[in-house]
Amino acid sequence: MAIAAADILGAILSFGGIVVMFAIFNGNIVIKIIDFLLLIGILLITGRLAMFSLRPRYVAGTNKISQIVAGIYCICLVVSSIYYMVVIFQS
């Protein structure tokens, strides 16, 4: 669950930074490129965390449901970052 907690906090901070920069600078092309690069970073990190969370473990003491919940949350972040990459350049 520590992975999920760190992922939630990181997603809130990174998506917040993207939205604030986009709103303050009115969608300037340089800001769009910076936001795009930040979204690629989110995509890579959460994709790796999703693969890490959903791989089978044989260690005693790990809860399977927490692995599944953390993996699903990471997959949702991957999908949302891809969606916002498309939306940034459509506006």
MDTraj code that builds the backbone (N, CA, C; nanometers):
import mdtraj as md
import numpy as np

residues = "MET ALA ILE ALA ALA ALA ASP ILE LEU GLY ALA ILE LEU SER PHE GLY GLY ILE VAL VAL MET PHE ALA ILE PHE ASN GLY ASN ILE VAL ILE LYS ILE ILE ASP PHE LEU LEU LEU ILE GLY ILE LEU LEU ILE THR GLY ARG LEU ALA MET PHE SER LEU ARG PRO ARG TYR VAL ALA GLY THR ASN LYS ILE SER GLN ILE VAL ALA GLY ILE TYR CYS ILE CYS LEU VAL VAL SER SER ILE TYR TYR MET VAL VAL ILE PHE GLN SER".split()
xyz = np.array([
    [0.0812, -0.1194, 0.0000],
    [0.0000, 0.0000, 0.0000],
    [0.0855, 0.1257, 0.0000],
    [0.2107, 0.1146, 0.0349],
    [0.2977, 0.2320, 0.0327],
    [0.3194, 0.2799, -0.1105],
    [0.3217, 0.1868, -0.2043],
    [0.3358, 0.2245, -0.3450],
    [0.2141, 0.3052, -0.3885],
    [0.0969, 0.2614, -0.3511],
    [-0.0250, 0.3313, -0.3897],
    [-0.0316, 0.4698, -0.3251],
    [0.0090, 0.4793, -0.1994],
    [0.0063, 0.6090, -0.1311],
    [0.1038, 0.7069, -0.1959],
    [0.2219, 0.6604, -0.2298],
    [0.3189, 0.7471, -0.2969],
    [0.2716, 0.7840, -0.4370],
    [0.2070, 0.6918, -0.5040],
    [0.1560, 0.7176, -0.6383],
    [0.0423, 0.8193, -0.6348],
    [-0.0449, 0.8098, -0.5355],
    [-0.1550, 0.9053, -0.5220],
    [-0.1007, 1.0451, -0.4951],
    [-0.0085, 1.0568, -0.4029],
    [0.0490, 1.1872, -0.3713],
    [0.1248, 1.2439, -0.4910],
    [0.2017, 1.1625, -0.5580],
    [0.2746, 1.2078, -0.6762],
    [0.1824, 1.2514, -0.7887],
    [0.0734, 1.1792, -0.8083],
    [-0.0208, 1.2155, -0.9142],
    [-0.0912, 1.3469, -0.8833],
    [-0.1289, 1.3674, -0.7592],
    [-0.1934, 1.4931, -0.7204],
    [-0.0987, 1.6103, -0.7436],
    [0.0265, 1.5953, -0.7014],
    [0.1230, 1.7041, -0.7177],
    [0.1579, 1.7285, -0.8643],
    [0.1771, 1.6241, -0.9415],
    [0.2171, 1.6439, -1.0807],
    [0.1018, 1.6939, -1.1671],
    [-0.0180, 1.6378, -1.1521],
    [-0.1305, 1.6883, -1.2296],
    [-0.1666, 1.8297, -1.1869],
    [-0.1497, 1.8606, -1.0583],
    [-0.1730, 1.9979, -1.0112],
    [-0.0761, 2.0952, -1.0753],
    [0.0507, 2.0567, -1.0858],
    [0.1498, 2.1417, -1.1502],
    [0.1200, 2.1642, -1.2974],
    [0.0729, 2.0620, -1.3636],
    [0.0393, 2.0732, -1.5053],
    [-0.0775, 2.1686, -1.5248],
    [-0.1800, 2.1554, -1.4434],
    [-0.2994, 2.2399, -1.4564],
    [-0.2676, 2.3852, -1.4235],
    [-0.1892, 2.4089, -1.3188],
    [-0.1562, 2.5464, -1.2802],
    [-0.0736, 2.6143, -1.3897],
    [0.0266, 2.5461, -1.4419],
    [0.1077, 2.6057, -1.5485],
    [0.0243, 2.6322, -1.6730],
    [-0.0632, 2.5404, -1.7066],
    [-0.1467, 2.5568, -1.8255],
    [-0.2434, 2.6730, -1.8079],
    [-0.2962, 2.6906, -1.6872],
    [-0.3925, 2.7982, -1.6620],
    [-0.3250, 2.9351, -1.6538],
    [-0.2096, 2.9435, -1.5917],
    [-0.1429, 3.0733, -1.5753],
    [-0.0929, 3.1273, -1.7088],
    [-0.0344, 3.0430, -1.7908],
    [0.0255, 3.0895, -1.9154],
    [-0.0670, 3.0761, -2.0358],
    [-0.1937, 3.0500, -2.0163],
    [-0.2969, 3.0467, -2.1204],
    [-0.2650, 2.9540, -2.2376],
    [-0.2023, 2.8431, -2.2103],
    [-0.1779, 2.7432, -2.3139],
    [-0.0733, 2.7834, -2.4156],
    [0.0287, 2.8550, -2.3731],
    [0.1406, 2.8903, -2.4600],
    [0.2049, 2.7615, -2.5120],
    [0.2615, 2.7661, -2.6335],
    [0.3163, 2.6442, -2.6947],
    [0.4325, 2.5869, -2.6132],
    [0.5128, 2.6735, -2.5519],
    [0.6239, 2.6245, -2.4693],
    [0.5695, 2.5509, -2.3466],
    [0.4642, 2.6051, -2.2874],
    [0.4022, 2.5404, -2.1708],
    [0.3367, 2.4093, -2.2122],
    [0.2795, 2.4053, -2.3311],
    [0.2216, 2.2796, -2.3787],
    [0.3287, 2.1721, -2.3929],
    [0.4450, 2.2101, -2.4409],
    [0.5540, 2.1129, -2.4564],
    [0.6040, 2.0665, -2.3202],
    [0.6177, 2.1594, -2.2257],
    [0.6601, 2.1218, -2.0898],
    [0.5572, 2.0294, -2.0254],
    [0.4292, 2.0624, -2.0400],
    [0.3236, 1.9763, -1.9854],
    [0.3254, 1.8390, -2.0513],
    [0.3507, 1.8352, -2.1808],
    [0.3593, 1.7082, -2.2520],
    [0.4732, 1.6222, -2.1971],
    [0.5881, 1.6853, -2.1728],
    [0.7012, 1.6108, -2.1166],
    [0.6720, 1.5622, -1.9749],
    [0.6044, 1.6445, -1.8958],
    [0.5651, 1.6001, -1.7614],
    [0.4675, 1.4827, -1.7679],
    [0.3757, 1.4872, -1.8640],
    [0.2812, 1.3760, -1.8798],
    [0.3510, 1.2490, -1.9268],
    [0.4533, 1.2620, -2.0089],
    [0.5306, 1.1438, -2.0479],
    [0.6006, 1.0849, -1.9251],
    [0.6516, 1.1713, -1.8371],
    [0.7117, 1.1238, -1.7131],
    [0.6122, 1.0487, -1.6264],
    [0.4919, 1.1036, -1.6153],
    [0.3866, 1.0352, -1.5392],
    [0.3545, 0.9012, -1.6034],
    [0.3465, 0.8999, -1.7342],
    [0.3156, 0.7763, -1.8070],
    [0.4204, 0.6691, -1.7812],
    [0.5459, 0.7050, -1.7898],
    [0.6527, 0.6063, -1.7696],
    [0.6578, 0.5555, -1.6253],
    [0.6481, 0.6456, -1.5304],
    [0.6574, 0.6058, -1.3896],
    [0.5386, 0.5210, -1.3481],
    [0.4171, 0.5637, -1.3830],
    [0.3005, 0.4855, -1.3408],
    [0.2881, 0.3551, -1.4187],
    [0.3362, 0.3540, -1.5426],
    [0.3378, 0.2272, -1.6163],
    [0.4297, 0.1260, -1.5514],
    [0.5450, 0.1735, -1.5077],
    [0.6398, 0.0846, -1.4379],
    [0.5823, 0.0380, -1.3044],
    [0.5170, 0.1295, -1.2322],
    [0.4561, 0.0908, -1.1046],
    [0.3417, -0.0082, -1.1250],
    [0.2660, 0.0074, -1.2337],
    [0.1581, -0.0880, -1.2610],
    [0.2138, -0.2268, -1.2874],
    [0.3210, -0.2337, -1.3656],
    [0.3826, -0.3645, -1.3901],
    [0.4413, -0.4229, -1.2620],
    [0.4998, -0.3373, -1.1785],
    [0.5565, -0.3826, -1.0517],
    [0.4473, -0.4315, -0.9562],
    [0.3327, -0.3623, -0.9556],
    [0.2246, -0.3995, -0.8641],
    [0.1520, -0.5261, -0.9066],
    [0.1394, -0.5479, -1.0354],
    [0.0580, -0.6595, -1.0837],
    [0.1360, -0.7873, -1.1098],
    [0.2680, -0.7858, -1.0927],
    [0.3425, -0.9092, -1.1137],
    [0.3199, -1.0037, -0.9952],
    [0.3233, -1.1325, -1.0198],
    [0.2980, -1.2274, -0.9107],
    [0.4108, -1.2262, -0.8079],
    [0.3708, -1.2395, -0.6839],
    [0.4677, -1.2440, -0.5751],
    [0.4428, -1.3704, -0.4941],
    [0.5504, -1.4248, -0.4482],
    [0.5408, -1.5464, -0.3686],
    [0.5895, -1.5229, -0.2270],
    [0.5976, -1.3971, -0.1876],
    [0.6440, -1.3618, -0.0539],
    [0.5251, -1.3695, 0.0424],
    [0.5468, -1.4297, 0.1555],
    [0.4405, -1.4388, 0.2549],
    [0.4178, -1.3017, 0.3163],
    [0.2934, -1.2696, 0.3414],
    [0.2600, -1.1443, 0.4065],
    [0.2141, -1.0341, 0.3125],
    [0.2084, -1.0592, 0.1821],
    [0.1575, -0.9579, 0.0909],
    [0.0119, -0.9870, 0.0601],
    [-0.0676, -0.8826, 0.0566],
    [-0.2096, -0.8971, 0.0277],
    [-0.2321, -0.8830, -0.1226],
    [-0.2993, -0.9777, -0.1807],
    [-0.3247, -0.9764, -0.3246],
    [-0.4181, -0.8621, -0.3625],
    [-0.5145, -0.8310, -0.2784],
    [-0.6104, -0.7253, -0.3114],
    [-0.5430, -0.5890, -0.3153],
    [-0.4461, -0.5653, -0.2281],
    [-0.3768, -0.4359, -0.2312],
    [-0.2919, -0.4238, -0.3564],
    [-0.2345, -0.5342, -0.4030],
    [-0.1594, -0.5316, -0.5286],
    [-0.2513, -0.4992, -0.6457],
    [-0.3691, -0.5579, -0.6457],
    [-0.4643, -0.5358, -0.7544],
    [-0.5142, -0.3923, -0.7543],
    [-0.5478, -0.3388, -0.6381],
    [-0.5974, -0.2012, -0.6285],
    [-0.4899, -0.1020, -0.6718],
    [-0.3679, -0.1214, -0.6273],
    [-0.2582, -0.0327, -0.6666],
    [-0.2321, -0.0428, -0.8169],
    [-0.2389, -0.1619, -0.8732],
    [-0.2189, -0.1795, -1.0167],
    [-0.3271, -0.1142, -1.0996],
    [-0.4527, -0.1269, -1.0558],
    [-0.5640, -0.0650, -1.1275],
    [-0.5533, 0.0869, -1.1208],
    [-0.5149, 0.1409, -1.0060],
    [-0.4976, 0.2850, -0.9929],
    [-0.3864, 0.3338, -1.0857],
    [-0.2780, 0.2610, -1.0939],
    [-0.1678, 0.2992, -1.1830],
    [-0.2116, 0.2942, -1.3290],
    [-0.2894, 0.1951, -1.3644],
    [-0.3400, 0.1860, -1.5016],
    [-0.4329, 0.3026, -1.5315],
    [-0.5149, 0.3429, -1.4352],
    [-0.6019, 0.4598, -1.4544],
    [-0.5199, 0.5869, -1.4742],
    [-0.4086, 0.6007, -1.4026],
    [-0.3212, 0.7160, -1.4222],
    [-0.2558, 0.7148, -1.5596],
    [-0.2191, 0.5978, -1.6079],
    [-0.1617, 0.5867, -1.7423],
    [-0.2641, 0.6313, -1.8461],
    [-0.3864, 0.5838, -1.8330],
    [-0.4923, 0.6204, -1.9280],
    [-0.5217, 0.7695, -1.9210],
    [-0.5266, 0.8260, -1.8012],
    [-0.5553, 0.9691, -1.7896],
    [-0.4416, 1.0543, -1.8437],
    [-0.3175, 1.0116, -1.8272],
    [-0.2074, 1.0897, -1.8833],
    [-0.2088, 1.0851, -2.0359],
    [-0.2438, 0.9722, -2.0950],
    [-0.2562, 0.9638, -2.2409],
    [-0.3701, 1.0538, -2.2894],
    [-0.4799, 1.0532, -2.2169],
    [-0.5936, 1.1382, -2.2521],
    [-0.5550, 1.2856, -2.2482],
    [-0.4851, 1.3277, -2.1442],
    [-0.4478, 1.4683, -2.1329],
    [-0.3390, 1.5073, -2.2321],
    [-0.2573, 1.4135, -2.2775],
    [-0.1621, 1.4439, -2.3841],
    [-0.2360, 1.4820, -2.5114],
    [-0.3442, 1.4124, -2.5400],
    [-0.4248, 1.4428, -2.6590],
    [-0.4981, 1.5743, -2.6402],
    [-0.5553, 1.5975, -2.5223],
    [-0.6350, 1.7172, -2.4973],
    [-0.5503, 1.8446, -2.5001],
    [-0.4273, 1.8378, -2.4530],
    [-0.3423, 1.9575, -2.4500],
    [-0.3242, 2.0154, -2.5885],
    [-0.3029, 1.9316, -2.6880],
    [-0.2763, 1.9839, -2.8216],
    [-0.4043, 2.0028, -2.9049],
    [-0.5186, 1.9644, -2.8529],
    [-0.6438, 1.9920, -2.9224],
    [-0.7008, 2.1279, -2.8840],
    [-0.6642, 2.1800, -2.7677],
    [-0.7217, 2.3081, -2.7232],
    [-0.6528, 2.4262, -2.7851],
])
top = md.Topology()
chain = top.add_chain()
for i, resn in enumerate(residues, 1):
    res = top.add_residue(resn, chain, resSeq=i)
    for name in ("N", "CA", "C"):
        top.add_atom(name, md.element.get_by_symbol(name[0]), res)
traj = md.Trajectory(xyz[None], top)
